Amino acid sequence: MTDSAVSSGADEVEAGRGARAPTVVEVARAAGVSTQTVSRVVNGRPHVRSEKRDRVNEAIACLGYRPNDAARALASLRQRSQRHSKTKIGEGLADSLS
C-alpha cells in the first residue's frame, strides 16, 4: 500500500470523526487491515507481515491514534471476571461429582 492509499483512507476517517479520538476500527479501515491486525501491532504481538505492520503504523501516525487506557483496563477487568466465574463454576461441578 502506498502513502497515498493510507492517506486517502485516513482522509475518509478524518472527514467523519470530528474532534473525538480515532478508534481501532478507523485505524484498521485506513490501513486496509482487520482490527485484530491493528491490535497485534499496537500490542507488539508477532505474526503480522512487515508490510501490514508498516501500513498500520503509518495509519496510527497519520490519524494520531493512541490506545485508550480506560478501554484496556475495562477489557482486562472483564477477562479476569470471566476467568473467575469459570473457576467458581468448575469448582462447584467438581464438588458435586465427588
C-alpha positions in Angstrom: 0.0 0.0 0.0 1.4 3.4 -0.9 1.4 6.5 1.3 -1.4 8.0 -0.8 -3.6 4.9 -0.1 -3.2 5.2 3.6 -3.6 9.0 3.4 -6.9 8.6 1.4 -8.2 6.1 4.0 -7.2 8.5 6.8 -8.9 11.4 5.0 -12.1 9.5 4.8 -11.9 8.7 8.5 -10.9 12.3 9.3 -13.9 13.7 7.4 -16.4 11.7 9.5 -14.9 11.8 13.0 -14.9 15.4 14.2 -13.0 16.1 17.4 -13.0 12.7 19.1 -10.0 10.4 19.2 -9.6 7.9 16.4 -10.6 4.3 17.1 -9.0 0.9 16.3 -11.8 0.5 13.7 -10.8 3.7 12.0 -7.1 2.8 12.0 -7.9 -0.6 10.5 -10.1 1.0 7.8 -7.4 3.5 6.9 -4.7 0.8 6.8 -6.9 -1.7 4.9 -6.5 -4.4 7.6 -8.6 -6.1 10.3 -9.0 -4.7 13.8 -7.2 -7.8 15.1 -4.2 -6.9 13.0 -4.2 -3.4 14.5 -4.4 -4.9 18.0 -1.5 -7.2 17.3 0.6 -4.3 16.0 -0.3 -2.0 18.9 0.4 -4.7 21.5 3.7 -5.8 19.8 2.5 -9.3 19.0 4.1 -11.5 16.4 2.5 -12.9 13.3 2.0 -9.7 11.4 3.6 -9.3 8.0 6.0 -6.3 7.9 4.1 -4.7 5.1 0.9 -4.7 7.1 2.7 -3.6 10.3 4.1 -0.7 8.3 0.6 0.3 7.0 -0.9 0.1 10.5 1.9 2.2 12.0 1.5 4.7 9.1 -2.2 4.9 9.8 -1.6 5.3 13.5 0.7 8.2 12.9 -1.5 9.8 10.3 -4.6 9.6 12.5 -2.9 10.3 15.8 -4.3 7.1 17.3 -3.4 6.4 21.0 -4.6 3.3 22.8 -7.4 4.1 25.3 -6.2 3.1 28.8 -9.7 3.1 30.2 -10.9 0.7 27.5 -7.9 -1.5 28.0 -8.5 -1.6 31.8 -12.2 -2.4 31.3 -11.3 -5.3 28.9 -8.8 -6.6 31.3 -11.3 -6.5 34.2 -13.9 -8.2 32.0 -11.4 -11.0 31.2 -10.5 -11.5 34.9 -14.2 -11.6 35.8 -14.9 -14.3 33.2 -11.9 -16.4 34.4 -13.1 -16.1 38.0 -16.7 -17.1 37.1 -15.5 -20.2 35.1 -13.3 -21.2 38.1 -16.2 -21.0 40.5 -18.5 -22.9 38.2 -15.8 -25.6 37.7 -15.2 -25.9 41.5 -19.0 -26.3 42.1 -19.2 -29.0 39.4 -16.2 -30.9 40.8 -17.7 -30.8 44.3 -21.0 -32.2 43.1 -19.3 -35.0 41.2 -17.2 -36.2 44.2 
